Amino acid sequence: MDEPKTISKPQGELPLHVATAPPSASDAVVITHEDIDRAHDRERVLTTRTQRGPWSRARLLWLLIGPGILVMLGENDGPSMLSYAATGAHYGIGFFLPFVVLTFVMACVVQEMTVRLGAATHRGHAELIFDRFGPFWGWFSMIDLMVGNFLTLVTEFIAIRAGLGFFGVPPAVSVVGAWLVLFVALMAHRYWTWERITLVAAMFNLVFIPVALLSHPHWGAIGSALLTWKPLPGGLTQETVLILLSNIGATVTPWMLFFQQSAIADKGLTTHDIRFGRVDTVLGAALAALAALATIVATAPLFAHGMSTGNFEAAEFAQALQPFVGHWGSALFALGMFEAGMVAAVTISTSSAYAFGEVAHRPHSLNLPFQQGKSFYLVLILEAAAAAGLVLIPGIPLVYIVLIVNVIAVLAMPPRRAGHASGSALSLHAG
């Protein structure tokens, strides 16, 4: 483990004849492994910023993007994608295509604030709450977040189990394997490496786009739906209110605020990088919106053919789509569900670890070696392990667990989690 180094704070230039006392211990600044890694990343950014030309601008964007794309594609998690699938299967494309676009515009507005806060303060969301409103609200927000995240992680591992179940993967292999992937991604002890690995995985959220293309959509109807915004099908009923809430909850949730702001601070973005942070957020929202719209379009044939999907499991959605998108399309749909749960499990558990470290004033960075950031890594690993273990209890009724989890989520966290929870209750069942 690298030993911390110390340097003296600059005292400013003084005339040569003025004697200066040696720096005291209180003037020393501790430089940690985390600071050195972040400084290396910033050096690449500063070097690229001094260069001119389109390639240099593209490289600068490549160096600075990450948190915005991850938070948006991470929120396209298992329950969210199943909510979109249920939307297309129950209501088609008429009303909900432009509505989903609007929810991602709303997400952009919310997440852009975290870009400015993180870049200007170099602090995470939980830390700012602690400093501004005091220890009570700091600890309350952290505990509230961790409870909500744990409940969501349970549904993510159920989505992972259900998605890989389409391919015949045993539940224990799929869930434990997913947890090991999460664990291995942390072993680099480097924010940059972790971010790039997770970004590659997040890109598989776009597999829903070829599934939509394989369903041979009517492009005129899609264009008409986006431009005219048809009335809510069936009027404002209890079921339509539920699906509206689920689609809102699929795009804006509390963990997104905590994750993106903390990731921006961990990445070392400054106020000079805010413009690129906004591009990162908008790009992430655009990619996530494309995947969400594609999922609705892919399952719209089930609506057109009057198929009842009220009690569909994740694998059953893929099987039901096979006559319309073929075997490869169904396989891609199931793979997309697995990816959605996997990336969300990584990002959501990381947001919990960030929040704990910020409120407990413990080291909290993906640049830290395990020994220096032990509490950070243990919160991340153990929260995910507990959720995965719950899913693997022999004979446990997963369908009822999802329902109970979402009832608790609605009761414990209104109104922020209500939309997300109701979406899961509506559409996420696993066998």
C-alpha positions as CSV (number, residue, x, y, z in Angstrom):
1,M,0.0,0.0,0.0
2,D,1.3,3.4,-0.9
3,E,2.3,5.5,2.1
4,P,0.7,8.9,2.3
5,K,3.1,11.7,1.5
6,T,3.1,15.2,3.0
7,I,3.9,18.6,1.5
8,S,3.9,22.0,3.0
9,K,1.1,24.5,2.1
10,P,2.6,27.3,0.0
11,Q,3.3,30.4,2.1
12,G,3.6,32.8,-0.8
13,E,6.7,34.7,-2.0
14,L,8.6,36.7,0.7
15,P,11.6,39.0,0.4
16,L,14.9,37.1,0.7
17,H,15.8,38.9,3.9
18,V,12.7,37.8,5.7
19,A,13.2,34.7,7.8
20,T,10.5,32.1,7.6
21,A,9.7,29.5,10.2
22,P,9.6,25.9,9.2
23,P,6.1,24.6,8.5
24,S,4.2,23.2,11.5
25,A,2.4,19.9,11.5
26,S,-0.9,21.7,11.1
27,D,0.3,23.2,7.8
28,A,1.0,19.8,6.3
29,V,-1.3,18.5,3.5
30,V,-1.6,14.7,3.3
31,I,-1.5,13.3,-0.2
32,T,-3.1,9.9,-0.5
33,H,-3.3,7.2,-3.1
34,E,-6.7,8.6,-4.1
35,D,-5.2,12.1,-4.7
36,I,-2.3,10.7,-6.8
37,D,-4.6,8.7,-9.1
38,R,-7.0,11.6,-9.5
39,A,-4.1,13.9,-10.3
40,H,-3.0,11.6,-13.1
41,D,-6.5,11.7,-14.6
42,R,-6.6,15.5,-14.3
43,E,-3.2,15.8,-15.9
44,R,-4.5,14.0,-19.0
45,V,-7.5,16.3,-19.1
46,L,-5.4,19.5,-18.8
47,T,-2.9,18.3,-21.4
48,T,-5.8,17.5,-23.8
49,R,-7.4,20.9,-23.1
50,T,-4.3,22.8,-24.3
51,Q,-4.4,21.0,-27.7
52,R,-6.4,22.2,-30.6
53,G,-8.4,20.4,-33.3
54,P,-11.5,18.3,-33.5
55,W,-9.7,15.1,-32.4
56,S,-8.5,16.8,-29.2
57,R,-12.1,18.0,-28.5
58,A,-13.3,14.4,-29.0
59,R,-10.6,13.0,-26.8
60,L,-11.5,15.6,-24.1
61,L,-15.1,14.6,-24.2
62,W,-14.0,10.9,-24.0
63,L,-12.0,11.7,-20.8
64,L,-14.8,13.6,-19.1
65,I,-17.9,11.6,-19.9
66,G,-19.0,8.8,-17.7
67,P,-21.2,9.7,-14.7
68,G,-24.1,11.0,-16.8
69,I,-24.2,8.0,-19.1
70,L,-23.9,5.6,-16.2
71,V,-26.6,7.2,-14.1
72,M,-29.1,7.3,-17.0
73,L,-28.4,3.8,-18.3
74,G,-28.2,2.5,-14.7
75,E,-31.7,3.8,-14.1
76,N,-32.8,1.7,-17.1
77,D,-32.8,-1.2,-14.6
78,G,-34.7,-4.5,-14.5
79,P,-37.9,-3.1,-13.0
80,S,-37.8,-0.1,-15.3
81,M,-37.3,-2.1,-18.5
82,L,-40.1,-4.5,-17.5
83,S,-42.3,-1.4,-16.8
84,Y,-41.6,-0.2,-20.3
85,A,-42.3,-3.7,-21.7
86,A,-45.6,-3.8,-19.8
87,T,-46.5,-0.3,-21.1
88,G,-46.0,-1.4,-24.7
89,A,-47.9,-4.7,-24.2
90,H,-50.9,-3.1,-22.4
91,Y,-51.2,0.3,-24.2
92,G,-49.2,0.2,-27.4
93,I,-47.3,3.3,-28.5
94,G,-49.9,6.1,-28.9
95,F,-49.7,8.0,-25.6
96,F,-46.6,6.7,-23.9
97,L,-43.8,7.3,-26.5
98,P,-43.9,11.1,-26.1
99,F,-44.6,10.7,-22.3
100,V,-41.4,8.7,-21.8
101,V,-39.4,11.3,-23.8
102,L,-40.8,13.9,-21.4
103,T,-39.7,12.0,-18.4
104,F,-36.1,11.8,-19.6
105,V,-36.2,15.6,-20.3
106,M,-37.2,15.9,-16.6
107,A,-34.4,13.6,-15.6
108,C,-31.9,15.8,-17.5
109,V,-33.1,18.9,-15.6
110,V,-32.7,17.1,-12.2
111,Q,-29.3,15.5,-13.0
112,E,-27.8,18.7,-14.5
113,M,-28.0,20.2,-11.0
114,T,-25.8,17.4,-9.6
115,V,-23.2,18.2,-12.3
116,R,-22.9,21.8,-11.1
117,L,-23.0,20.9,-7.4
118,G,-20.4,18.2,-7.7
119,A,-18.0,20.2,-9.9
120,A,-18.3,23.4,-7.8
121,T,-18.1,21.8,-4.3
122,H,-16.1,18.6,-5.0
123,R,-18.5,16.9,-2.5
124,G,-21.2,14.3,-2.8
125,H,-24.9,14.8,-2.3
126,A,-25.0,13.2,1.2
127,E,-22.0,15.2,2.4
128,L,-23.6,18.5,1.3
129,I,-26.9,17.5,3.1
130,F,-24.8,16.7,6.3
131,D,-22.9,20.0,6.1
132,R,-25.8,22.2,5.2
133,F,-28.6,20.7,7.4
134,G,-26.7,19.0,10.1
135,P,-26.0,15.4,11.2
136,F,-29.6,14.3,11.8
137,W,-30.7,15.0,8.2
138,G,-27.3,13.8,6.9
139,W,-27.7,10.4,8.6
140,F,-31.5,10.3,7.8
141,S,-30.9,10.8,4.1
142,M,-28.1,8.2,4.0
143,I,-30.2,5.6,5.9
144,D,-33.3,6.4,3.7
145,L,-31.2,6.0,0.6
146,M,-29.6,2.7,1.7
147,V,-33.0,1.1,2.6
148,G,-34.4,2.1,-0.7
149,N,-31.3,0.9,-2.5
150,F,-31.4,-2.5,-0.8
151,L,-35.0,-3.0,-1.7
152,T,-34.3,-2.1,-5.3
153,L,-31.2,-4.3,-5.4
154,V,-33.4,-7.3,-4.5
155,T,-35.5,-6.7,-7.6
156,E,-32.3,-6.2,-9.7
157,F,-31.0,-9.7,-8.7
158,I,-34.4,-11.1,-9.4
159,A,-34.3,-9.5,-12.9
160,I,-30.8,-11.0,-13.4
161,R,-32.0,-14.4,-12.4
162,A,-35.1,-14.2,-14.6
163,G,-33.1,-12.8,-17.6
164,L,-30.5,-15.6,-17.6
165,G,-33.2,-18.1,-16.8
166,F,-34.3,-17.7,-20.4
167,F,-31.0,-19.3,-21.4
168,G,-31.3,-22.1,-18.8
169,V,-28.7,-20.7,-16.4
170,P,-29.3,-22.0,-12.9
171,P,-30.4,-19.3,-10.4
172,A,-27.4,-19.8,-8.1
173,V,-25.0,-19.4,-11.0
174,S,-26.7,-16.3,-12.4
175,V,-27.0,-14.5,-9.1
176,V,-23.6,-15.4,-7.6
177,G,-21.9,-14.8,-11.0
178,A,-23.5,-11.3,-11.2
179,W,-22.2,-10.6,-7.7
180,L,-18.7,-11.7,-8.6
181,V,-18.7,-9.5,-11.6
182,L,-19.6,-6.6,-9.3
183,F,-16.8,-7.6,-7.0
184,V,-14.2,-8.1,-9.7
185,A,-14.9,-4.6,-11.2
186,L,-13.8,-3.1,-7.9
187,M,-10.5,-4.9,-7.9
188,A,-8.8,-2.3,-10.1
189,H,-9.0,0.2,-7.2
190,R,-9.1,2.9,-9.9
191,Y,-12.1,5.1,-10.7
192,W,-11.2,5.4,-14.3
193,T,-10.9,1.6,-14.9
194,W,-14.2,0.9,-13.0
195,E,-16.0,3.6,-14.9
196,R,-14.9,2.3,-18.3
197,I,-15.7,-1.3,-17.5
198,T,-19.2,-0.3,-16.3
199,L,-19.7,1.9,-19.4
200,V,-19.0,-1.0,-21.7
201,A,-21.5,-3.1,-19.8
202,A,-24.1,-0.3,-19.8
203,M,-23.9,0.0,-23.6
204,F,-25.6,-3.4,-23.8
205,N,-28.8,-1.7,-22.7
206,L,-29.1,-0.7,-26.3
207,V,-29.8,-4.3,-27.3
208,F,-33.4,-3.4,-27.0
209,I,-33.1,-1.3,-30.2
210,P,-32.4,-4.3,-32.5
211,V,-35.3,-6.1,-30.8
212,A,-37.6,-3.2,-31.7
213,L,-36.3,-3.3,-35.3
214,L,-36.9,-7.1,-35.5
215,S,-40.5,-6.5,-34.6
216,H,-40.9,-4.6,-37.9
217,P,-42.6,-1.5,-36.4
218,H,-44.8,0.8,-38.4
219,W,-42.6,3.9,-38.6
220,G,-45.5,6.2,-39.7
221,A,-47.4,5.2,-36.5
222,I,-44.3,5.9,-34.4
223,G,-43.8,9.3,-35.9
224,S,-47.5,10.1,-35.5
225,A,-47.4,9.1,-31.8
226,L,-44.3,11.2,-31.1
227,L,-45.7,14.3,-32.9
228,T,-49.4,14.2,-32.0
229,W,-49.4,12.7,-28.5
230,K,-52.6,10.8,-28.6
231,P,-55.0,10.8,-25.5
232,L,-54.4,8.4,-22.6
233,P,-55.9,5.1,-23.6
234,G,-59.0,4.2,-21.6
235,G,-58.9,7.5,-19.7
236,L,-57.5,8.1,-16.2
237,T,-58.1,4.8,-14.4
238,Q,-56.3,3.2,-11.5
239,E,-54.3,1.0,-13.8
240,T,-53.2,3.9,-16.1
241,V,-52.3,6.0,-13.0
242,L,-50.1,3.0,-11.9
243,I,-48.3,2.7,-15.2
244,L,-47.9,6.5,-15.4
245,L,-46.2,6.5,-12.0
246,S,-44.1,3.5,-12.9
247,N,-42.8,5.3,-16.0
248,I,-42.0,8.4,-14.0
249,G,-40.3,6.4,-11.3
250,A,-38.3,4.6,-14.0
251,T,-36.4,7.8,-14.9
252,V,-36.0,9.9,-11.7
253,T,-35.1,8.2,-8.4
254,P,-33.1,9.4,-5.4
255,W,-30.0,7.2,-5.9
256,M,-29.3,9.0,-9.2
257,L,-28.7,12.3,-7.4
258,F,-26.3,10.7,-4.9
259,F,-24.5,8.6,-7.5
260,Q,-23.8,11.2,-10.2
261,Q,-22.7,14.0,-7.8
262,S,-20.4,11.6,-5.9
263,A,-19.0,10.2,-9.1
264,I,-18.3,13.7,-10.4
265,A,-16.4,14.5,-7.2
266,D,-14.6,11.2,-7.3
267,K,-13.7,11.7,-11.0
268,G,-12.3,15.2,-10.1
269,L,-14.4,17.3,-12.5
270,T,-14.1,21.1,-11.9
271,T,-16.2,24.1,-12.9
272,H,-14.3,24.2,-16.2
273,D,-15.8,20.8,-17.0
274,I,-19.4,21.6,-16.4
275,R,-20.2,22.0,-20.1
276,F,-18.9,18.5,-20.8
277,G,-20.8,17.2,-17.8
278,R,-24.0,18.5,-19.3
279,V,-23.2,16.9,-22.6
280,D,-22.5,13.6,-20.7
281,T,-25.9,13.9,-19.0
282,V,-27.8,14.7,-22.1
283,L,-26.1,11.9,-24.1
284,G,-26.9,9.4,-21.3
285,A,-30.5,10.5,-21.3
286,A,-30.7,10.2,-25.1
287,L,-29.3,6.7,-25.1
288,A,-31.5,5.6,-22.2
289,A,-34.6,7.1,-23.8
290,L,-33.8,5.2,-27.1
291,A,-33.6,2.0,-25.1
292,A,-36.8,2.7,-23.3
293,L,-38.7,3.7,-26.4
294,A,-37.3,0.6,-28.2
295,T,-38.7,-1.6,-25.4
296,I,-42.1,-0.2,-25.7
297,V,-42.0,-0.6,-29.5
298,A,-40.7,-4.1,-29.2
299,T,-43.6,-5.3,-27.0
300,A,-46.3,-3.3,-28.8
301,P,-47.1,-6.3,-31.1
302,L,-48.4,-8.1,-28.0
303,F,-50.9,-5.2,-27.5
304,A,-51.9,-5.3,-31.2
305,H,-52.6,-9.0,-31.0
306,G,-54.5,-8.7,-27.8
307,M,-52.2,-10.9,-25.7
308,S,-52.7,-10.8,-21.9
309,T,-49.4,-10.1,-20.2
310,G,-50.6,-9.1,-16.7
311,N,-48.8,-12.0,-15.0
312,F,-45.8,-12.3,-17.3
313,E,-42.4,-13.1,-15.8
314,A,-39.3,-11.6,-17.4
315,A,-38.5,-14.8,-19.3
316,E,-42.1,-15.1,-20.4
317,F,-41.9,-11.6,-22.1
318,A,-39.0,-12.9,-24.1
319,Q,-40.8,-16.1,-25.0
320,A,-44.0,-14.3,-26.0
321,L,-42.1,-12.0,-28.3
322,Q,-40.5,-14.9,-30.2
323,P,-43.3,-15.2,-32.9
324,F,-42.7,-11.5,-33.7
325,V,-39.0,-11.0,-33.3
326,G,-37.6,-14.5,-33.7
327,H,-35.4,-16.5,-31.5
328,W,-32.5,-14.1,-31.7
329,G,-34.7,-11.2,-30.9
330,S,-36.1,-13.0,-27.8
331,A,-32.6,-13.9,-26.7
332,L,-31.5,-10.2,-27.0
333,F,-34.5,-9.1,-25.0
334,A,-33.6,-11.6,-22.2
335,L,-29.9,-10.5,-22.4
336,G,-31.1,-6.9,-22.1
337,M,-33.0,-7.7,-18.9
338,F,-29.9,-9.3,-17.4
339,E,-27.8,-6.3,-18.4
340,A,-30.3,-3.9,-16.9
341,G,-30.2,-5.6,-13.6
342,M,-26.4,-6.0,-13.6
343,V,-25.5,-2.4,-14.3
344,A,-28.1,-1.1,-11.9
345,A,-26.7,-3.4,-9.2
346,V,-23.3,-1.9,-9.7
347,T,-24.3,1.7,-9.7
348,I,-26.9,1.5,-7.0
349,S,-24.7,-0.3,-4.5
350,T,-21.9,2.2,-5.3
351,S,-24.3,5.1,-4.5
352,S,-24.9,3.6,-1.1
353,A,-21.2,3.2,-0.4
354,Y,-20.6,6.9,-1.4
355,A,-23.4,8.1,0.8
356,F,-22.1,6.1,3.8
357,G,-18.6,7.4,3.4
358,E,-19.7,11.0,3.1
359,V,-21.9,11.0,6.1
360,A,-19.7,8.8,8.3
361,H,-16.6,10.8,7.2
362,R,-14.9,7.7,6.1
363,P,-12.7,7.4,3.0
364,H,-15.0,7.0,0.0
365,S,-13.4,6.7,-3.5
366,L,-13.0,4.0,-6.1
367,N,-9.4,5.2,-6.4
368,L,-8.6,3.8,-2.9
369,P,-6.9,0.4,-2.2
370,F,-9.1,-1.9,-0.2
371,Q,-7.2,-1.4,3.1
372,Q,-7.6,2.4,2.9
373,G,-11.2,2.3,1.8
374,K,-12.3,-0.8,3.7
375,S,-15.6,0.6,5.0
376,F,-16.5,2.0,1.5
377,Y,-15.9,-1.3,-0.2
378,L,-17.6,-3.4,2.5
379,V,-20.8,-1.4,2.4
380,L,-20.9,-1.8,-1.4
381,I,-20.1,-5.5,-1.4
382,L,-22.2,-6.5,1.6
383,E,-25.3,-4.7,0.5
384,A,-25.2,-6.4,-2.8
385,A,-24.4,-9.7,-1.2
386,A,-27.4,-9.4,1.2
387,A,-29.8,-8.7,-1.7
388,A,-28.3,-11.6,-3.8
389,G,-28.5,-14.0,-0.8
390,L,-32.2,-13.1,-0.2
391,V,-33.0,-14.0,-3.8
392,L,-31.2,-17.4,-3.5
393,I,-33.0,-18.7,-0.4
394,P,-34.4,-22.2,-1.4
395,G,-38.1,-22.3,-2.0
396,I,-38.6,-18.6,-1.4
397,P,-41.6,-17.1,-3.3
398,L,-39.9,-14.5,-5.5
399,V,-43.2,-13.1,-6.8
400,Y,-44.4,-12.3,-3.3
401,I,-41.0,-10.9,-2.3
402,V,-41.2,-8.4,-5.2
403,L,-44.7,-7.4,-4.1
404,I,-43.7,-7.1,-0.4
405,V,-40.5,-5.2,-1.3
406,N,-42.5,-2.7,-3.3
407,V,-45.2,-2.3,-0.7
408,I,-42.5,-1.6,1.9
409,A,-40.8,0.8,-0.6
410,V,-44.1,2.7,-1.1
411,L,-44.8,2.9,2.6
412,A,-41.3,3.9,3.7
413,M,-40.4,6.3,0.9
414,P,-43.4,8.3,-0.4
415,P,-43.6,10.0,-2.8
416,R,-40.2,9.7,-4.3
417,R,-40.1,5.9,-4.6
418,A,-43.8,5.3,-5.1
419,G,-43.6,5.5,-8.9
420,H,-40.6,3.2,-9.1
421,A,-42.0,0.7,-6.6
422,S,-45.5,0.5,-8.2
423,G,-43.8,-0.1,-11.6
424,S,-42.0,-3.1,-10.2
425,A,-45.1,-4.4,-8.6
426,L,-47.0,-4.1,-11.8
427,S,-44.5,-5.8,-14.1
428,L,-41.7,-7.6,-12.3
429,H,-42.4,-11.2,-11.5
430,A,-39.8,-14.0,-11.5
431,G,-40.0,-17.7,-11.2
